[in-house]
């Protein structure tokens, strides 16, 4: 895949293209991208993804705090695995935001990127916001500009059109299994291990505490999860259980991410880790005493190990 950052001199070979933010590069995106590739092969031209360096709402609304499924770098890696020929990143600023749909199609798609066929996601709108503008207008602009405009079909799973917003809801509600089905892979987060409160070690369940300030993606809802963790410098994915929450048994008030890695006792403070979410066991709970908490943690550990064993057997 050719990675291209749109500049004054950018000029592509004739291509079939689509545009979008592509957060998560989920199955819906993959379905759309396959249509792009197939159409390009049919016409013996190149296939192109057009995306942005930041979420448009970050530019349009200064107080917008993005909760993403993927970082920009992750997105590029995942797009590179789709088989697309080109990925063009547009630096999104107020000047770009103020382009009308027609101007975007003429100045960017036709003049700069040589787009011959433009396939639009079934629910996608672009250009300076206009309530009265829709797909039929894009088709008409395309006819004027020499661009064939096609609407893509939605990707339906379990009766739901797969979209980034749907998956964000699944993750924020702790439905990590549904999120994984829509993404085509387990949802994951990255962070750095920091010092914690030390209670886990005293209870016989030492944990790696992940600094929430360094996480730029959505953190799943509070609860206990079966996860796999990869530690910086290693390719091995280790089985673990993770608690997300405020530690109510200890009267905590800040969200913490604590991972108990099975059969592991190395010092990893300061190292970066990747955590992939496979199953949610239960919601967070306040226990009456430490004994009840330890009993539940033992049961959680058994449940996580049984779940991973079941996954292997399936």
Backbone bond lengths (Angstrom), bond angles and torsions (degrees), N, CA, C in turn:
res aa  C-N    CA-C-N  psi(-1)  N-CA   C-N-CA  omega(-1)  CA-C   N-CA-C  phi
1 X - - - 1.464 - - 1.522 109.97 -
2 X 1.308 115.69 130.79 1.455 120.77 175.31 1.531 109.38 -84.18
3 X 1.333 117.15 121.74 1.458 121.43 177.44 1.522 108.36 -94.55
4 X 1.314 116.12 119.34 1.465 121.33 -173.91 1.519 109.90 -125.89
5 X 1.318 116.69 126.88 1.465 121.64 174.61 1.526 106.73 -99.14
6 X 1.325 116.58 117.97 1.458 121.09 -172.01 1.522 111.60 -57.38
7 X 1.326 115.06 124.46 1.456 121.56 177.27 1.516 110.36 -135.51
8 X 1.306 116.36 180.00 1.461 121.10 -176.76 1.528 112.38 -59.80
9 X 1.325 116.06 -33.22 1.468 119.74 -175.47 1.521 113.33 -95.01
10 X 1.331 117.84 3.25 1.458 120.16 -177.00 1.522 110.96 -63.52
11 X 1.321 115.74 127.51 1.456 121.76 177.00 1.520 108.46 -151.33
12 X 1.338 116.30 120.14 1.448 120.22 -177.96 1.523 111.58 -101.37
13 X 1.321 114.37 166.84 1.462 120.49 169.35 1.535 107.35 -71.86
14 X 1.331 118.61 161.05 1.470 120.24 177.50 1.522 111.24 -50.60
15 X 1.330 116.18 137.28 1.464 118.67 -174.05 1.522 113.26 -149.67
16 X 1.330 113.75 163.84 1.464 123.23 166.83 1.519 105.60 -100.31
17 X 1.329 117.55 133.83 1.473 119.40 -173.63 1.516 112.16 -140.31
18 X 1.310 113.82 163.16 1.458 122.37 168.84 1.521 107.35 -140.69
19 X 1.339 116.28 164.62 1.457 120.22 -179.20 1.521 109.82 -131.78
20 X 1.327 116.20 143.70 1.457 120.00 177.68 1.520 110.38 174.50
21 X 1.323 116.30 171.28 1.459 119.67 179.08 1.527 111.63 -82.23
22 X 1.324 116.67 -30.07 1.466 123.39 174.48 1.526 113.44 58.79
23 X 1.314 116.70 42.05 1.456 120.36 178.28 1.528 109.73 -68.02
24 X 1.322 116.12 121.14 1.455 121.56 178.45 1.509 114.37 91.10
25 X 1.340 118.03 -20.66 1.471 122.56 -176.14 1.539 108.75 42.43
26 X 1.324 115.19 58.96 1.466 122.38 -175.09 1.530 111.65 -82.02
27 X 1.330 116.49 -174.64 1.464 120.63 -176.00 1.526 112.54 -63.45
28 X 1.330 117.10 -31.71 1.452 119.86 175.76 1.518 110.98 -64.32
29 X 1.335 116.13 -43.47 1.466 120.74 176.46 1.530 110.47 -63.98
30 X 1.321 115.89 -43.23 1.460 120.20 -178.75 1.524 111.24 -61.89
31 X 1.325 116.40 -38.09 1.459 122.42 177.28 1.532 110.34 -63.75
32 X 1.324 116.24 -44.98 1.462 121.12 177.89 1.528 111.15 -63.39
33 X 1.313 116.33 -45.00 1.465 120.61 -178.60 1.529 111.50 -63.12
34 X 1.341 116.32 -37.38 1.475 119.10 176.74 1.527 110.02 -61.98
35 X 1.340 117.07 -38.79 1.464 119.99 176.55 1.528 111.27 -61.63
36 X 1.349 115.50 -39.74 1.465 120.46 178.51 1.524 110.01 -61.71
37 X 1.314 115.61 -48.51 1.468 121.04 -177.73 1.524 110.55 -63.06
38 X 1.337 116.98 -44.91 1.466 120.70 -179.53 1.526 111.36 -62.34
39 X 1.329 116.60 -43.31 1.459 120.76 -179.98 1.528 110.58 -65.06
40 X 1.324 116.39 -38.80 1.466 120.39 179.32 1.519 111.07 -64.93
41 X 1.333 116.56 -43.16 1.472 120.13 179.28 1.525 110.34 -64.26
42 X 1.319 116.21 -38.40 1.460 121.11 179.89 1.528 110.97 -61.23
43 X 1.335 116.27 -34.19 1.458 121.86 -178.05 1.533 113.40 -100.22
44 X 1.342 114.68 3.43 1.470 121.40 178.57 1.531 112.30 56.23
45 X 1.350 115.31 41.63 1.463 121.01 174.94 1.533 108.70 -130.33
46 X 1.317 117.86 -178.59 1.461 120.85 -175.11 1.529 112.35 -86.46
47 X 1.324 115.26 162.33 1.466 122.33 178.21 1.529 108.97 -110.71
48 X 1.335 116.19 139.13 1.466 119.81 -173.05 1.524 112.30 -140.00
49 X 1.320 115.24 134.54 1.460 123.09 171.11 1.523 107.71 -102.87
50 X 1.340 117.17 133.29 1.461 121.64 175.57 1.525 107.65 -114.88
51 X 1.324 116.66 121.75 1.456 120.31 -178.68 1.529 109.31 -134.57
52 X 1.334 116.57 -172.12 1.469 121.07 -175.04 1.524 110.50 -127.61
53 X 1.326 115.65 155.30 1.459 119.91 -178.48 1.517 112.49 -78.20
54 X 1.328 117.07 -19.18 1.468 121.57 176.47 1.511 108.56 -146.40
55 X 1.331 115.70 159.75 1.457 118.90 -179.63 1.526 108.64 -67.53
56 X 1.350 117.16 131.84 1.470 119.66 -178.94 1.528 114.43 -51.74
57 X 1.328 117.17 -32.86 1.471 119.22 -179.15 1.520 112.31 -67.32
58 X 1.341 117.11 -23.22 1.464 119.92 176.38 1.523 110.99 -65.09
59 X 1.328 116.34 -31.31 1.453 121.61 -179.74 1.530 110.60 -85.26
60 X 1.317 116.18 -40.38 1.460 120.82 -175.98 1.520 112.84 -76.93
61 X 1.339 117.07 -27.73 1.468 121.46 -178.21 1.521 108.44 -131.55
62 X 1.316 117.31 104.68 1.465 121.79 -173.36 1.526 113.17 -62.34
63 X 1.341 117.51 -23.59 1.459 120.09 -178.61 1.530 112.33 -92.62
64 X 1.327 117.46 4.89 1.463 121.07 -178.14 1.522 110.75 -73.16
65 X 1.329 115.49 126.73 1.459 121.38 177.35 1.531 108.12 -109.28
66 X 1.320 117.27 104.19 1.465 119.39 -175.62 1.516 112.89 -66.86
67 X 1.313 116.37 134.62 1.456 122.95 171.87 1.519 106.42 -116.14
68 X 1.307 115.53 96.27 1.450 121.40 -169.95 1.528 113.11 -100.20
69 X 1.331 114.90 161.38 1.456 122.43 174.40 1.520 111.08 -90.05
70 X 1.329 116.59 -19.47 1.461 120.67 -178.90 1.522 109.80 -149.88
71 X 1.308 115.98 151.40 1.460 120.48 172.57 1.533 108.03 -81.12
72 X 1.316 116.22 168.06 1.470 120.49 178.68 1.528 110.78 -58.87
73 X 1.330 117.19 -45.15 1.466 120.32 -178.68 1.525 111.30 -65.23
74 X 1.327 116.97 -41.11 1.462 120.42 177.04 1.523 110.36 -60.44
75 X 1.324 115.65 -43.51 1.455 120.80 -179.11 1.525 110.98 -58.33
76 X 1.323 117.23 -45.02 1.459 120.44 179.94 1.526 111.72 -63.51
77 X 1.325 116.17 -39.20 1.466 119.63 178.28 1.524 109.93 -62.74
78 X 1.334 116.53 -46.86 1.469 119.92 -178.05 1.525 111.64 -66.78
79 X 1.328 117.29 -36.65 1.462 119.77 177.18 1.531 110.76 -65.73
80 X 1.331 116.53 -34.77 1.462 120.05 -179.51 1.526 111.88 -65.17
81 X 1.336 116.78 -21.42 1.464 120.89 -178.50 1.531 112.92 -85.55
82 X 1.333 116.79 -5.05 1.465 120.06 -175.92 1.524 113.36 -84.57
83 X 1.325 117.38 -15.77 1.453 120.37 -177.73 1.516 113.64 92.73
84 X 1.329 117.38 7.19 1.472 121.49 178.55 1.524 109.76 -67.74
85 X 1.331 117.30 147.45 1.471 120.43 -179.05 1.525 112.26 -75.66
86 X 1.339 116.57 -46.66 1.468 120.85 -174.73 1.521 111.33 -131.53
87 X 1.317 115.66 143.86 1.466 121.06 169.63 1.521 106.82 -125.63
88 X 1.331 115.48 113.40 1.462 121.30 -179.23 1.521 109.20 -101.35
89 X 1.317 117.21 122.51 1.458 121.57 175.68 1.520 109.07 -98.37
90 X 1.331 115.95 124.81 1.457 121.41 176.94 1.523 109.18 -98.00
91 X 1.331 118.78 124.63 1.471 120.02 174.46 1.526 108.65 -68.40
92 X 1.321 116.11 112.02 1.462 119.96 -173.76 1.523 110.22 -88.64
93 X 1.338 115.27 120.23 1.453 121.81 178.12 1.526 108.45 -138.91
94 X 1.327 116.77 -176.09 1.469 120.07 -176.95 1.522 111.64 -63.82
95 X 1.327 116.77 -34.38 1.463 119.81 178.39 1.529 110.25 -62.39
96 X 1.335 116.33 -44.08 1.465 120.48 178.03 1.525 110.15 -66.64
97 X 1.332 116.40 -40.45 1.467 120.74 -178.48 1.524 111.90 -62.65
98 X 1.319 117.03 -28.80 1.458 120.96 -176.54 1.522 113.82 -87.59
99 X 1.330 117.43 -2.46 1.457 119.69 176.13 1.520 109.74 -69.99
100 X 1.316 117.47 133.55 1.461 120.52 173.81 1.519 108.58 -70.72
101 X 1.326 116.16 165.19 1.455 120.22 179.16 1.525 110.70 -59.41
102 X 1.333 116.24 -42.22 1.459 119.47 -179.50 1.528 111.23 -65.62
103 X 1.320 117.27 -43.21 1.459 120.17 178.94 1.525 111.36 -64.48
104 X 1.339 116.51 -38.68 1.457 120.24 177.65 1.530 109.83 -61.81
105 X 1.327 116.18 -44.45 1.460 119.84 -179.76 1.529 111.25 -65.09
106 X 1.329 116.47 -38.91 1.458 119.11 -178.77 1.505 113.46 -77.45
107 X 1.336 116.77 -52.24 1.463 121.31 -173.99 1.527 113.56 -75.21
108 X 1.330 116.45 -36.60 1.468 120.10 -176.07 1.526 111.45 -97.97
109 X 1.333 116.40 -57.83 1.465 118.86 -174.48 1.526 112.40 -66.84
110 X 1.330 116.50 -50.58 1.476 118.89 -176.69 1.526 112.28 -79.06
111 X 1.329 117.14 -55.40 1.462 120.11 -170.20 1.529 113.61 -74.54
112 X 1.328 117.22 -36.98 1.474 119.99 -173.75 1.531 112.61 -98.56
113 X 1.335 116.63 -35.35 1.460 119.29 -171.47 1.523 113.90 -112.53
114 X 1.319 117.45 -2.32 1.470 121.22 172.68 1.534 112.28 58.65
115 X 1.324 116.15 40.58 1.468 121.12 -178.74 1.522 109.72 -77.93
116 X 1.331 115.50 126.13 1.459 121.47 179.18 1.528 111.19 -101.19
117 X 1.330 115.91 -35.98 1.465 121.49 175.31 1.515 108.30 -128.31
118 X 1.318 115.72 130.12 1.470 122.02 -177.14 1.522 107.98 -117.59
119 X 1.328 116.50 113.75 1.460 121.57 -179.97 1.525 108.42 -102.19
120 X 1.328 116.12 120.34 1.463 121.60 -174.51 1.515 109.98 -102.31
121 X 1.330 117.28 134.03 1.456 121.39 173.71 1.518 110.19 -54.92
122 X 1.342 116.57 146.58 1.468 121.29 -171.02 1.532 112.81 -56.76
123 X 1.351 117.93 -27.94 1.468 120.58 -176.75 1.530 111.71 -117.70
124 X 1.324 116.59 16.29 1.468 119.70 -173.70 1.527 111.77 -88.52
125 X 1.343 115.00 138.04 1.451 121.94 171.13 1.522 107.19 -130.15
126 X 1.302 115.98 148.29 1.460 118.79 -176.73 1.517 109.11 -146.75
127 X 1.339 115.19 172.62 1.453 120.09 -177.87 1.523 111.03 83.56
128 X 1.324 115.81 169.09 1.463 121.21 179.06 1.524 109.45 -53.34
129 X 1.327 116.26 129.26 1.461 121.88 -169.14 1.528 112.64 -56.63
130 X 1.341 114.94 129.07 1.459 121.92 178.04 1.518 107.91 -143.70
131 X 1.327 116.90 112.50 1.463 121.38 -176.52 1.525 113.20 -57.28
132 X 1.319 116.21 -29.15 1.461 119.72 -173.84 1.526 113.27 -93.21
133 X 1.325 116.45 3.64 1.460 120.62 -175.45 1.522 110.47 -103.57
134 X 1.329 115.77 135.44 1.454 119.53 -179.92 1.506 112.14 -151.61
135 X 1.314 116.14 -160.79 1.465 121.51 -173.06 1.527 112.95 -57.82
136 X 1.329 117.66 -41.96 1.468 119.95 -179.31 1.529 111.25 -60.27
137 X 1.333 116.25 -35.27 1.466 119.77 177.46 1.527 110.77 -67.10
138 X 1.348 115.85 -40.82 1.463 119.45 178.43 1.533 110.79 -61.31
139 X 1.335 115.60 -39.68 1.468 120.18 178.30 1.534 109.93 -61.43
140 X 1.321 116.44 -44.79 1.470 120.66 -179.69 1.529 111.81 -64.90
141 X 1.344 116.53 -41.88 1.461 119.61 176.89 1.525 109.78 -60.91
142 X 1.347 114.82 -41.23 1.455 119.90 -179.99 1.517 112.06 -60.48
143 X 1.329 116.67 -41.03 1.468 120.17 179.17 1.527 110.59 -62.31
144 X 1.334 116.11 -39.12 1.467 120.10 179.08 1.524 111.47 -67.80
145 X 1.331 115.98 -32.99 1.465 121.12 -172.68 1.525 114.03 -98.56
146 X 1.320 116.89 -6.40 1.458 119.68 -178.67 1.514 113.57 82.43
147 X 1.336 115.70 28.77 1.467 120.81 178.76 1.536 108.50 -117.61
148 X 1.317 116.09 126.41 1.459 121.12 176.13 1.529 108.90 -80.23
149 X 1.320 117.62 120.10 1.467 121.93 -176.11 1.526 110.28 -107.14
150 X 1.333 116.05 127.34 1.465 122.63 -177.26 1.521 109.12 -127.39
151 X 1.334 116.94 140.40 1.467 120.26 175.31 1.531 109.16 -95.03
152 X 1.329 116.23 128.59 1.466 121.24 177.68 1.526 110.17 -78.24
153 X 1.312 115.36 156.55 1.459 120.97 176.14 1.534 109.59 -87.75
154 X 1.337 117.87 151.17 1.468 119.54 177.44 1.515 111.29 -71.69
155 X 1.323 116.13 156.75 1.461 121.44 174.15 1.529 107.13 -98.27
156 X 1.324 116.84 115.50 1.466 121.81 -174.12 1.519 110.58 -101.64
157 X 1.321 116.21 131.18 1.462 122.02 175.49 1.526 108.67 -136.65
158 X 1.304 116.67 126.17 1.465 122.02 -178.52 1.533 111.03 53.44
159 X 1.331 115.65 36.93 1.451 120.14 178.19 1.512 115.18 77.20
160 X 1.334 117.02 6.79 1.459 121.22 -178.05 1.524 109.72 -119.08
161 X 1.340 116.97 136.20 1.461 120.98 174.06 1.524 108.46 -73.50
162 X 1.320 116.66 117.44 1.470 120.87 -176.73 1.527 109.68 -70.20
163 X 1.319 116.01 126.01 1.465 122.19 178.84 1.515 109.10 -146.70
164 X 1.323 116.80 163.93 1.463 120.92 178.56 1.525 110.96 -61.94
165 X 1.326 117.37 -39.48 1.467 120.28 -178.38 1.524 111.39 -65.65
166 X 1.327 116.85 -38.23 1.472 120.74 177.54 1.528 109.80 -63.66
167 X 1.327 116.57 -44.39 1.466 120.14 -178.71 1.525 110.71 -67.91
168 X 1.323 117.52 -37.70 1.467 119.61 176.78 1.525 110.20 -58.94
169 X 1.319 116.72 -39.55 1.461 120.39 178.37 1.520 110.71 -64.71
170 X 1.333 117.23 -43.82 1.463 120.46 177.89 1.530 110.51 -57.35
171 X 1.332 116.55 -47.99 1.468 120.45 -177.60 1.520 110.66 -64.08
172 X 1.323 117.28 -47.05 1.468 120.63 -176.86 1.520 111.86 -64.83
173 X 1.345 117.21 -23.15 1.461 121.02 178.01 1.532 112.43 -96.91
174 X 1.334 116.65 3.36 1.460 120.42 177.55 1.509 114.66 84.07
175 X 1.326 117.73 6.35 1.468 121.25 -179.41 1.535 108.91 -82.85
176 X 1.329 115.25 67.07 1.463 119.43 -172.50 1.523 112.86 -72.20
177 X 1.319 117.78 -25.43 1.464 119.42 177.52 1.523 110.60 -69.91
178 X 1.326 117.63 -42.25 1.454 121.04 176.58 1.531 110.44 -65.21
179 X 1.340 115.66 -40.04 1.464 119.41 177.71 1.523 110.37 -59.97
180 X 1.336 116.65 -42.40 1.461 121.10 -179.50 1.529 111.38 -63.81
181 X 1.325 116.61 -39.16 1.462 119.95 178.60 1.525 110.60 -62.66
182 X 1.323 116.48 -40.68 1.465 120.73 -179.01 1.528 112.22 -73.91
183 X 1.325 116.42 -34.71 1.470 120.90 -179.66 1.527 111.81 -77.95
184 X 1.330 115.37 -29.94 1.460 119.48 -173.72 1.512 112.06 87.19
185 X 1.344 116.41 11.28 1.460 122.94 -179.34 1.529 106.93 -168.94
186 X 1.333 118.40 160.41 1.467 119.06 177.33 1.521 111.77 -64.11
187 X 1.314 116.36 143.74 1.463 120.87 173.97 1.524 108.61 -69.34
188 X 1.322 117.74 142.39 1.461 119.58 -179.45 1.524 111.81 -138.88
189 X 1.306 114.72 158.10 1.461 121.94 174.88 1.526 108.65 -131.46
190 X 1.333 115.65 159.11 1.460 121.95 178.10 1.522 108.81 -122.29
191 X 1.319 115.65 144.78 1.453 119.30 176.96 1.513 110.85 -165.55
192 X 1.309 115.09 177.43 1.463 120.54 179.88 1.522 109.97 -111.95
193 X 1.327 116.13 137.74 1.463 121.31 -179.76 1.524 109.72 -73.23
194 X 1.316 115.34 130.89 1.458 121.25 -179.75 1.521 109.72 -128.46
195 X 1.311 117.23 171.53 1.466 120.05 179.58 1.522 110.01 -71.35
196 X 1.339 115.40 145.21 1.455 120.25 -179.46 1.514 111.56 -115.19
197 X 1.336 115.12 -152.00 1.468 120.02 -177.18 1.528 112.85 -93.17
198 X 1.342 116.69 -12.99 1.463 120.27 176.22 1.508 115.30 83.85
199 X 1.356 118.17 -1.57 1.459 119.00 -177.59 1.523 112.28 -66.68
200 X 1.354 116.30 -37.08 1.453 119.76 -177.80 1.512 112.29 -58.61
201 X 1.311 116.32 -42.20 1.469 120.57 179.97 1.519 110.71 -64.03
202 X 1.320 117.22 -39.73 1.465 120.80 178.94 1.522 111.85 -65.11
203 X 1.338 116.04 -30.32 1.461 121.02 -177.99 1.519 112.83 -86.01
204 X 1.340 116.17 -5.07 1.457 119.40 -177.94 1.519 112.92 91.01
205 X 1.339 116.58 10.14 1.456 122.08 178.79 1.534 108.86 -130.52
206 X 1.345 116.99 72.21 1.468 119.51 -179.05 1.523 110.78 -61.11
207 X 1.317 115.21 140.88 1.452 119.22 -176.83 1.521 112.42 -126.00
208 X 1.333 114.25 151.06 1.460 121.11 168.67 1.516 105.73 -93.60
209 X 1.311 116.54 122.46 1.460 121.51 -178.00 1.524 109.44 -97.12
210 X 1.321 115.62 125.07 1.464 120.60 -175.64 1.525 109.80 -99.14
211 X 1.315 115.30 131.08 1.455 122.30 -178.49 1.535 110.00 -68.36
212 X 1.317 117.20 113.34 1.472 121.08 -177.86 1.522 112.09 -68.55
213 X 1.334 117.81 -25.16 1.461 120.90 -177.57 1.528 111.80 -65.84
214 X 1.320 116.84 -23.45 1.459 119.54 -178.10 1.512 113.98 -92.43
215 X 1.327 117.57 4.41 1.462 121.25 -177.13 1.525 109.33 -99.33
216 X 1.322 115.93 120.72 1.470 120.64 -177.07 1.520 112.69 -99.63
217 X 1.323 116.69 0.32 1.465 120.67 -178.28 1.542 110.76 -108.15
218 X 1.314 115.94 173.79 1.467 120.66 -179.88 1.525 109.53 -64.63
219 X 1.313 116.37 132.84 1.466 121.71 173.22 1.527 107.39 -94.51
220 X 1.332 118.47 126.28 1.470 120.29 -179.13 1.522 112.27 -58.44
221 X 1.329 115.25 162.16 1.460 121.82 -179.89 1.522 111.15 -57.83
222 X 1.330 115.67 155.51 1.456 120.88 179.38 1.518 111.87 -56.70
223 X 1.329 116.37 144.58 1.455 121.04 179.03 1.510 111.27 152.16
224 X 1.327 114.99 -173.66 1.459 122.41 179.81 1.522 108.65 -108.97
225 X 1.336 115.83 132.38 1.455 121.65 -174.37 1.527 112.09 -127.87
226 X 1.336 115.34 148.87 1.459 121.95 166.73 1.521 106.20 -86.89
227 X 1.338 116.80 119.80 1.464 121.30 -175.65 1.526 110.46 -132.51
228 X 1.322 114.39 165.98 1.456 121.16 168.81 1.523 106.51 -122.16
229 X 1.326 115.37 138.02 1.463 120.11 -174.80 1.524 110.06 -123.17
230 X 1.324 115.12 135.68 1.458 120.70 174.75 1.517 107.93 -115.01
231 X 1.314 115.90 127.22 1.457 121.95 -176.63 1.523 109.90 -96.07
232 X 1.316 115.97 141.25 1.463 122.39 178.90 1.532 110.69 -47.73
233 X 1.333 115.98 129.79 1.455 120.56 179.53 1.513 113.95 93.40
234 X 1.343 117.14 -1.85 1.456 121.51 -179.52 1.523 109.58 -131.85
235 X 1.338 116.95 152.37 1.464 121.14 175.84 1.530 111.28 -102.78
236 X 1.331 116.63 -5.94 1.464 121.13 -177.63 1.533 111.43 -75.09
237 X 1.328 115.38 134.52 1.464 121.61 174.58 1.522 107.62 -97.87
238 X 1.329 117.06 111.82 1.454 122.16 -175.65 1.533 110.55 -94.08
239 X 1.325 116.81 139.54 1.456 121.43 177.28 1.526 109.80 -71.33
240 X 1.313 115.78 141.90 1.462 120.43 -177.47 1.523 109.92 -159.76
241 X 1.335 115.24 168.27 1.466 119.23 169.88 1.524 107.14 -122.63
242 X 1.324 114.29 144.78 1.460 119.36 -173.58 1.516 109.93 -126.56
243 X 1.324 114.95 137.81 1.460 120.25 173.11 1.528 109.17 -112.28
244 X 1.328 114.81 128.04 1.460 121.38 174.45 1.517 107.34 -114.92
245 X 1.308 116.96 124.21 1.458 118.59 179.78 1.516 113.19 164.45
246 X 1.308 114.77 -165.99 1.469 120.76 -173.98 1.527 113.56 -105.32
247 X 1.347 117.46 10.44 1.469 121.59 179.79 1.537 110.83 55.52
248 X 1.344 117.79 58.48 1.474 120.53 -174.75 1.527 113.82 -62.29
249 X 1.340 117.89 -29.67 1.471 119.86 178.97 1.522 110.90 -62.83
250 X 1.342 116.19 -27.64 1.469 121.61 179.14 1.530 110.95 -103.96
251 X 1.332 115.91 15.52 1.475 122.27 178.18 1.523 112.55 58.58
252 X 1.339 116.01 37.21 1.457 120.41 177.54 1.519 111.25 -73.89
253 X 1.317 116.13 161.24 1.469 119.78 179.99 1.524 112.77 -134.76
254 X 1.334 117.44 2.04 1.459 120.85 178.00 1.525 109.76 -120.01
255 X 1.318 115.87 143.67 1.460 120.55 -179.70 1.525 110.48 -68.61
256 X 1.325 115.98 130.43 1.463 121.81 177.31 1.522 109.15 -125.16
257 X 1.334 115.36 154.68 1.460 122.91 175.58 1.518 106.92 -120.79
258 X 1.327 116.47 109.29 1.457 121.74 -175.39 1.519 109.65 -120.66
259 X 1.348 115.74 126.05 1.459 121.08 -177.38 1.524 110.48 -116.78
260 X 1.324 115.83 123.03 1.460 121.59 173.89 1.526 107.65 -97.75
261 X 1.346 116.03 108.78 1.466 121.59 -177.39 1.521 108.57 -89.50
262 X 1.321 116.83 125.64 1.460 120.86 -176.10 1.532 111.38 -70.28
263 X 1.337 114.69 138.93 1.469 121.75 176.08 1.529 111.78 52.69
264 X 1.316 115.09 50.41 1.462 120.08 -175.31 1.531 109.16 -147.25
265 X 1.345 116.59 131.74 1.467 118.80 -179.66 1.532 112.66 -140.38
266 X 1.336 117.33 24.58 1.462 120.24 -179.25 1.530 110.96 -83.27
267 X 1.322 114.99 155.75 1.467 121.18 176.06 1.527 108.56 -84.60
268 X 1.331 116.90 114.11 1.469 120.01 -178.26 1.538 111.40 -121.16
269 X 1.314 117.15 19.46 1.463 120.17 177.62 1.527 110.69 -56.67
270 X 1.301 116.49 132.63 1.453 121.78 178.80 1.507 114.47 89.91
271 X 1.330 117.59 -12.17 1.459 120.07 -178.50 1.536 111.47 -85.36
272 X 1.327 115.63 151.62 1.461 120.60 175.32 1.522 109.33 -83.86
273 X 1.316 115.46 145.08 1.464 120.55 178.94 1.524 109.54 -134.69
274 X 1.325 114.75 153.82 1.459 122.44 173.27 1.521 107.26 -115.56
275 X 1.331 116.71 129.02 1.470 121.44 -178.00 1.523 108.86 -118.25
276 X 1.340 116.21 122.32 1.462 121.90 178.22 1.529 108.89 -105.66
277 X 1.331 116.79 130.12 1.464 122.36 -175.85 1.525 110.82 -94.95
278 X 1.340 115.92 124.39 1.460 120.58 -178.53 1.532 113.21 -108.50
279 X 1.337 117.24 -44.28 1.468 119.75 -177.40 1.530 109.89 -146.77
280 X 1.312 116.06 147.93 1.467 121.03 172.34 1.521 108.07 -103.57
281 X 1.335 116.48 122.99 1.459 120.79 -177.03 1.522 112.20 -84.57
282 X 1.327 115.72 -45.84 1.462 119.60 -175.00 1.520 109.74 -165.21
283 X 1.321 115.75 168.45 1.459 120.35 174.74 1.525 109.22 -83.06
284 X 1.311 116.14 166.27 1.463 120.17 178.84 1.524 109.58 -70.53
285 X 1.321 115.84 147.51 1.472 120.81 -175.21 1.521 110.27 -142.00
286 X 1.325 115.93 144.61 1.459 120.56 174.24 1.519 108.65 -93.15
287 X 1.327 116.21 125.45 1.461 121.12 -178.68 1.527 110.22 -98.37
288 X 1.327 115.39 154.41 1.466 121.04 -177.41 1.519 112.81 -71.01
289 X 1.332 115.89 -28.57 1.462 119.48 -179.31 1.528 109.37 -156.30
290 X 1.332 115.55 171.86 1.462 121.41 -177.26 1.532 111.11 -65.21
291 X 1.323 116.38 -35.41 1.461 120.02 -179.81 1.526 111.85 -59.57
292 X 1.333 116.34 -43.17 1.468 120.65 178.51 1.526 110.85 -63.83
293 X 1.325 115.94 -40.00 1.457 120.62 -179.98 1.532 110.90 -63.36
294 X 1.340 117.06 -47.26 1.464 121.07 -179.66 1.527 110.67 -61.76
295 X 1.322 116.86 -41.46 1.470 121.07 178.27 1.532 110.17 -59.40
296 X 1.330 116.82 -43.52 1.461 120.81 -179.69 1.527 111.25 -67.73
297 X 1.329 116.79 -39.37 1.463 119.93 178.85 1.525 111.33 -62.61
298 X 1.314 116.64 -37.93 1.471 120.32 177.22 1.527 110.46 -64.17
299 X 1.319 115.90 -40.66 1.464 120.21 178.43 1.528 110.39 -67.54
300 X 1.325 116.01 -38.79 1.461 119.76 177.78 1.524 111.05 -61.91
301 X 1.325 115.86 -43.09 1.464 119.90 -179.21 1.528 110.85 -60.32
302 X 1.317 115.82 -44.39 1.468 120.22 178.30 1.531 110.45 -61.79
303 X 1.320 116.12 -43.19 1.466 120.71 -178.83 1.525 111.79 -62.85
304 X 1.346 115.79 -42.24 1.464 119.76 179.31 1.528 110.29 -63.16
305 X 1.318 117.31 -46.91 1.466 120.78 -178.61 1.526 110.91 -63.39
306 X 1.337 117.16 -39.40 1.463 120.68 178.00 1.523 110.78 -66.33
307 X 1.336 116.06 -36.86 1.457 119.82 -179.69 1.524 110.76 -65.94
308 X 1.337 117.31 -43.62 1.460 119.95 179.88 1.535 110.48 -68.12
309 X 1.332 117.47 -34.27 1.467 120.69 176.66 1.526 109.55 -65.08
310 X 1.320 116.63 -40.26 1.457 121.93 178.83 1.531 110.38 -64.79
311 X 1.343 115.95 -40.03 1.469 120.39 179.13 1.535 110.63 -60.39
312 X 1.340 116.50 -41.44 1.461 121.37 -179.09 1.527 109.79 -65.98
313 X 1.346 116.73 -42.36 1.454 121.08 -178.19 1.522 111.65 -66.73
314 X 1.339 116.20 -30.86 1.459 119.65 -179.69 1.514 111.25 -78.74
